[in-house]
């Protein structure tokens, strides 16, 4: 198979497996999604989904309310997500900035989102894709790993993986596909459960592959 043929098969198979993949982080609007994605750094979605109802229920789910909250109170709630001091500070500060500089509305451009405290490129892209439906391809550890195993990227960096995937998949598929790959990576092509030779898609794309695929961490 050529790289494009592999990409076409991946898109077809993942659409069969996950026709309507839900966003794994619970949220009600762009702001609550932004906070959830920020908290998900080095933390499981399951834990974030346990923490955010407490955070929003006790301290508020708007920039105005979280900007007024004490950082110590935010920290006490988000601590289970890890990196508590950094995340609590970022939540309070970005809430203030959104309130003061963006009329209380989460910015709708990638560039503006990336200026917010604690918001990196991947977080900004998730918000653009899932809150504003702007074609984006956020690359997390699952996507980075699978892109290498499937021969769609050289795996040298997350940035390179993003560029490579955007070249072989149609733009209209990006927002749904990044979720589909995440779900497949969690269920079938896990870090320890598959090495590029075991899961269905790996075996279909590379039936003669004998050696495990090594990739650099995202």
Kinemage of the C-alpha trace (Angstrom):
@kinemage 1
@onewidth
@group {chain A} dominant
@subgroup {mainchain}
@vectorlist {calphas} color= white
{ca unk a 1} P 0.000 0.000 0.000
{ca unk a 2} L 1.043 3.583 -0.604
{ca unk a 3} L 0.773 6.096 2.233
{ca unk a 4} L -2.410 7.513 0.720
{ca unk a 5} L -3.923 4.042 0.374
{ca unk a 6} L -3.148 3.367 4.021
{ca unk a 7} L -4.767 6.657 5.018
{ca unk a 8} L -7.848 5.871 2.943
{ca unk a 9} L -8.197 2.471 4.605
{ca unk a 10} L -7.753 3.959 8.095
{ca unk a 11} L -10.456 6.560 7.448
{ca unk a 12} L -12.859 3.947 6.078
{ca unk a 13} L -12.284 1.448 8.903
{ca unk a 14} L -12.452 3.980 11.711
{ca unk a 15} L -15.672 5.419 10.320
{ca unk a 16} L -17.112 1.915 10.415
{ca unk a 17} L -15.972 1.389 14.002
{ca unk a 18} L -16.792 4.860 15.357
{ca unk a 19} L -19.364 6.545 13.091
{ca unk a 20} L -20.219 9.250 15.636
{ca unk a 21} L -17.451 9.479 18.252
{ca unk a 22} L -18.438 11.637 21.236
{ca unk a 23} L -16.100 14.212 22.731
{ca unk a 24} L -14.662 12.306 25.742
{ca unk a 25} L -14.542 15.380 27.982
{ca unk a 26} L -17.890 16.430 29.433
{ca unk a 27} L -18.730 20.080 28.755
{ca unk a 28} L -21.628 22.406 28.046
{ca unk a 29} L -19.984 25.221 26.082
{ca unk a 30} L -16.656 26.488 24.753
{ca unk a 31} L -15.507 27.717 28.175
{ca unk a 32} L -16.188 24.509 30.066
{ca unk a 33} L -14.531 22.559 27.235
{ca unk a 34} L -11.481 24.816 27.431
{ca unk a 35} L -11.137 24.229 31.172
{ca unk a 36} L -11.647 20.475 30.773
{ca unk a 37} L -8.996 20.202 28.060
{ca unk a 38} L -6.574 22.264 30.135
{ca unk a 39} L -7.102 19.913 33.080
{ca unk a 40} L -6.631 16.831 30.881
{ca unk a 41} L -2.901 17.483 30.400
{ca unk a 42} L -1.105 14.484 31.943
{ca unk a 43} L -4.448 13.309 33.337
{ca unk a 44} L -7.124 10.874 32.206
{ca unk a 45} L -10.400 12.096 30.760
{ca unk a 46} L -12.213 9.942 33.305
{ca unk a 47} L -10.654 11.820 36.209
{ca unk a 48} L -11.272 15.194 34.571
{ca unk a 49} L -14.939 14.290 34.176
{ca unk a 50} L -15.079 13.643 37.912
{ca unk a 51} L -13.393 16.930 38.795
{ca unk a 52} L -15.099 19.421 36.481
{ca unk a 53} L -18.648 18.970 37.880
{ca unk a 54} L -17.258 19.801 41.328
{ca unk a 55} L -15.289 22.786 40.044
{ca unk a 56} L -18.179 24.234 38.060
{ca unk a 57} L -20.753 23.353 40.701
{ca unk a 58} L -18.898 24.915 43.623
{ca unk a 59} L -17.039 27.840 42.033
{ca unk a 60} L -18.917 28.510 38.799
{ca unk a 61} L -18.777 27.637 35.124
{ca unk a 62} L -18.207 31.090 33.632
{ca unk a 63} L -15.119 33.286 33.257
{ca unk a 64} L -16.678 35.875 35.571
{ca unk a 65} L -17.166 33.401 38.409
{ca unk a 66} L -13.804 31.617 38.114
{ca unk a 67} L -11.947 34.917 37.787
{ca unk a 68} L -13.359 35.893 41.194
{ca unk a 69} L -12.587 32.542 42.805
{ca unk a 70} L -9.563 32.181 45.045
{ca unk a 71} L -6.749 30.214 43.428
{ca unk a 72} L -6.457 28.131 46.588
{ca unk a 73} L -10.077 27.076 46.226
{ca unk a 74} L -9.549 26.150 42.561
{ca unk a 75} L -6.401 24.227 43.508
{ca unk a 76} L -8.189 22.250 46.198
{ca unk a 77} L -10.622 20.937 43.583
{ca unk a 78} L -8.337 20.377 40.570
{ca unk a 79} L -5.413 18.905 42.513
{ca unk a 80} L -6.380 15.288 41.641
{ca unk a 81} L -5.738 16.115 37.974
{ca unk a 82} L -2.046 16.709 38.652
{ca unk a 83} L -0.005 19.875 38.114
{ca unk a 84} L -2.469 21.561 40.444
{ca unk a 85} L -0.592 24.809 41.139
{ca unk a 86} L 0.024 25.498 37.449
{ca unk a 87} L -3.474 24.525 36.338
{ca unk a 88} L -5.285 26.450 39.076
{ca unk a 89} L -3.251 29.573 38.338
{ca unk a 90} L -3.925 29.223 34.609
{ca unk a 91} L -7.668 28.732 35.133
{ca unk a 92} L -8.003 31.863 37.254
{ca unk a 93} L -5.826 33.986 34.968
{ca unk a 94} L -7.343 32.880 31.654
{ca unk a 95} L -10.797 33.479 33.121
{ca unk a 96} L -9.773 37.042 33.956
{ca unk a 97} L -8.330 37.611 30.486
{ca unk a 98} L -11.399 36.210 28.729
{ca unk a 99} L -13.607 38.403 30.906
{ca unk a 100} L -11.585 41.608 30.482
{ca unk a 101} L -10.203 41.272 26.958
{ca unk a 102} L -12.789 39.139 25.166
{ca unk a 103} L -16.108 40.301 26.655
{ca unk a 104} L -16.448 37.023 28.532
{ca unk a 105} L -16.364 34.926 25.359
{ca unk a 106} L -13.773 32.254 24.579
{ca unk a 107} L -11.727 33.490 21.586
{ca unk a 108} L -12.618 31.950 18.239
{ca unk a 109} L -9.185 32.039 16.638
{ca unk a 110} L -6.275 29.683 17.194
{ca unk a 111} L -3.876 32.589 17.634
{ca unk a 112} L -5.930 34.235 20.385
{ca unk a 113} L -6.532 30.966 22.191
{ca unk a 114} L -2.815 30.195 22.267
{ca unk a 115} L -2.112 33.474 24.081
{ca unk a 116} L -4.185 32.341 27.077
{ca unk a 117} L -2.309 30.962 30.121
{ca unk a 118} L -2.043 27.181 30.114
{ca unk a 119} L -3.406 26.874 26.576
{ca unk a 120} L -1.020 25.206 24.155
{ca unk a 121} L -1.460 24.362 20.498
{ca unk a 122} L -3.259 21.053 21.101
{ca unk a 123} L -5.692 22.524 23.631
{ca unk a 124} L -6.476 25.422 21.311
{ca unk a 125} L -7.101 23.055 18.412
{ca unk a 126} L -9.483 20.900 20.440
{ca unk a 127} L -11.543 23.986 21.265
{ca unk a 128} L -11.522 25.119 17.637
{ca unk a 129} L -12.578 21.665 16.455
{ca unk a 130} L -15.146 20.673 19.045
{ca unk a 131} L -16.573 23.993 20.225
{ca unk a 132} L -16.430 25.990 16.991
{ca unk a 133} L -16.348 23.182 14.389
{ca unk a 134} L -13.343 24.686 12.635
{ca unk a 135} L -11.361 21.943 10.829
{ca unk a 136} L -8.436 21.102 13.120
{ca unk a 137} L -6.291 18.060 13.853
{ca unk a 138} L -5.217 18.073 17.513
{ca unk a 139} L -2.481 15.482 18.010
{ca unk a 140} L -2.259 13.721 21.370
{ca unk a 141} L -0.089 10.785 22.429
{ca unk a 142} L -2.488 8.223 20.928
{ca unk a 143} L -2.585 9.926 17.526
{ca unk a 144} L 1.171 10.463 17.534
{ca unk a 145} L 1.758 6.776 18.304
{ca unk a 146} L -0.687 5.414 15.753
{ca unk a 147} L 0.425 7.729 12.959
{ca unk a 148} L 3.902 6.239 13.329
{ca unk a 149} L 2.684 2.642 13.482
{ca unk a 150} L 0.517 3.170 10.412
{ca unk a 151} L 3.327 4.718 8.392
{ca unk a 152} L 1.551 8.045 8.048
{ca unk a 153} L 4.243 10.104 9.774
{ca unk a 154} L 7.874 9.701 10.774
{ca unk a 155} L 6.998 10.366 14.395
{ca unk a 156} L 9.753 12.927 14.973
{ca unk a 157} L 7.441 15.479 16.577
{ca unk a 158} L 3.788 16.226 17.267
{ca unk a 159} L 4.012 19.206 14.913
{ca unk a 160} L 5.308 17.028 12.090
{ca unk a 161} L 2.637 14.407 12.765
{ca unk a 162} L -0.066 17.058 12.513
{ca unk a 163} L 1.286 18.311 9.180
{ca unk a 164} L 1.609 14.791 7.785
{ca unk a 165} L -1.921 13.761 8.751
{ca unk a 166} L -3.450 16.899 7.295
{ca unk a 167} L -1.852 16.034 3.966
{ca unk a 168} L -3.383 12.556 3.640
{ca unk a 169} L -6.832 13.013 5.172
{ca unk a 170} L -9.580 15.251 3.737
{ca unk a 171} L -10.149 18.409 5.760
{ca unk a 172} L -13.822 17.571 6.248
{ca unk a 173} L -12.799 14.455 8.215
{ca unk a 174} L -10.310 16.052 10.616
{ca unk a 175} L -12.567 16.949 13.544
{ca unk a 176} L -14.200 13.546 13.696
{ca unk a 177} L -11.112 11.568 12.713
{ca unk a 178} L -8.901 12.830 15.522
{ca unk a 179} L -11.492 11.466 17.979
{ca unk a 180} L -11.803 8.207 16.059
{ca unk a 181} L -8.047 7.639 16.223
{ca unk a 182} L -8.015 8.389 19.948
{ca unk a 183} L -10.762 5.860 20.621
{ca unk a 184} L -9.057 3.204 18.500
{ca unk a 185} L -5.731 3.891 20.203
{ca unk a 186} L -7.300 3.442 23.615
{ca unk a 187} L -9.252 0.320 22.725
{ca unk a 188} L -7.134 -1.656 20.268
{ca unk a 189} L -3.758 -0.070 19.489
{ca unk a 190} L -2.600 0.749 23.000
{ca unk a 191} L 0.938 1.633 23.996
{ca unk a 192} L 1.500 -1.777 25.564
{ca unk a 193} L -1.138 -3.900 23.869
{ca unk a 194} L 0.088 -3.380 20.322
{ca unk a 195} L 3.545 -2.713 18.917
{ca unk a 196} L 2.554 -2.146 15.304
{ca unk a 197} L 2.061 -5.849 14.546
{ca unk a 198} L -0.956 -6.914 16.617
{ca unk a 199} L -4.135 -4.855 16.166
{ca unk a 200} L -6.413 -5.212 13.155
{ca unk a 201} L -5.411 -2.020 11.377
{ca unk a 202} L -1.665 -2.530 11.938
{ca unk a 203} L -1.879 -6.079 10.579
{ca unk a 204} L -3.952 -4.983 7.581
{ca unk a 205} L -1.655 -2.123 6.642
{ca unk a 206} L 1.571 -4.065 7.206
{ca unk a 207} L 0.818 -7.816 6.994
{ca unk a 208} L 4.502 -8.702 6.591
{ca unk a 209} L 5.825 -6.523 9.415
{ca unk a 210} L 7.835 -8.581 11.914
{ca unk a 211} L 9.492 -5.986 14.134
{ca unk a 212} L 7.885 -3.666 16.652
{ca unk a 213} L 7.561 -0.040 15.600
{ca unk a 214} L 9.424 2.425 17.750
{ca unk a 215} L 8.271 5.990 18.068
{ca unk a 216} L 9.408 9.068 19.899
{ca unk a 217} L 7.204 10.335 22.687
{ca unk a 218} L 4.954 13.262 21.875
